[in-house]
């Protein structure tokens, strides 16, 4: 088929009022509508990002819960945590902080 034959077949289709109405409707929904495809795509990517954040924070909550149970289980664990994290000491102690790089 050459170009002229293709144009002859497409011309009646493009002039059809139902085709024009359908094309206008699809364009309206995909570009101009309040819930258009662009907004839907952005929202779905935002939802995915927030679900990943939710999984991360749930994991962090579980880890912190385990740490809290461990700290509340004995006085020695609580004392060890206070010394390591907050550099607390007893009255007669001296602390030397050694940082590894």
C-alpha positions in Angstrom: 0.0 0.0 0.0 1.2 3.4 -0.8 0.7 6.6 1.2 -2.4 7.8 -0.8 -4.3 4.5 -0.2 -3.6 4.7 3.5 -4.8 8.3 3.7 -8.0 7.4 1.8 -8.8 4.7 4.3 -8.1 6.9 7.3 -10.0 10.0 6.1 -13.5 8.6 6.6 -12.5 7.3 10.1 -11.2 10.7 11.2 -14.3 12.4 9.9 -16.6 10.0 11.8 -18.4 11.9 14.6 -18.1 8.9 16.9 -14.4 8.6 16.4 -14.0 12.3 17.1 -16.1 12.1 20.2 -14.3 9.1 21.5 -10.9 10.7 20.8 -11.9 13.9 22.6 -13.2 11.9 25.5 -10.0 10.0 25.9 -7.9 13.2 25.6 -10.1 14.9 28.2 -9.8 12.0 30.7 -6.0 11.6 30.2 -5.1 15.3 30.3 -7.7 17.7 31.6 -9.8 15.8 34.1 -9.2 16.2 37.8 -8.1 12.6 38.1 -6.0 12.5 35.0 -3.3 10.0 34.1 -0.4 12.3 35.2 -1.8 12.8 38.7 -2.7 9.1 39.0 0.9 8.2 38.1 2.4 10.7 40.6 0.0 9.5 43.3 0.8 5.8 42.7 4.6 6.5 42.9 4.0 8.5 46.1 2.0 5.6 47.6 4.8 3.2 46.8 7.4 5.5 48.4 5.3 5.9 51.6 4.8 2.1 51.8 8.5 1.6 51.7 8.9 4.2 54.4 6.2 2.5 56.5 8.1 -0.8 56.2 11.3 0.9 57.2 9.7 2.5 60.3 7.9 -0.8 61.3 11.3 -2.5 61.2 12.8 0.3 63.3 10.0 0.1 65.8 10.6 -3.7 66.2 14.3 -3.1 66.8 13.6 -0.4 69.3 11.1 -2.5 71.1 13.6 -5.3 71.4 16.2 -2.9 72.8 13.7 -1.6 75.3 12.8 -5.1 76.5 16.5 -5.8 76.8 17.2 -2.7 78.8 14.2 -3.3 81.1 15.3 -6.9 81.7 18.2 -6.1 84.0 20.0 -3.2 85.6 23.3 -4.3 84.1 22.0 -3.9 80.6 20.6 -0.5 81.4 23.9 0.6 82.9 25.9 -0.7 79.9 23.6 1.2 77.5 23.9 4.4 79.5 27.7 4.1 79.5 28.0 3.4 75.8 25.4 5.7 74.4 25.4 8.7 76.8 28.9 8.4 78.3 27.6 8.3 81.8 29.9 7.3 84.6 30.0 6.6 88.3 31.5 9.2 90.7 34.9 7.6 91.0 35.3 6.6 87.3 37.2 8.2 84.5 36.0 7.6 80.9 38.3 7.5 77.9 36.6 7.8 74.5 38.3 6.0 71.7 36.9 6.6 68.2 37.7 4.2 65.4 37.9 5.6 62.0 
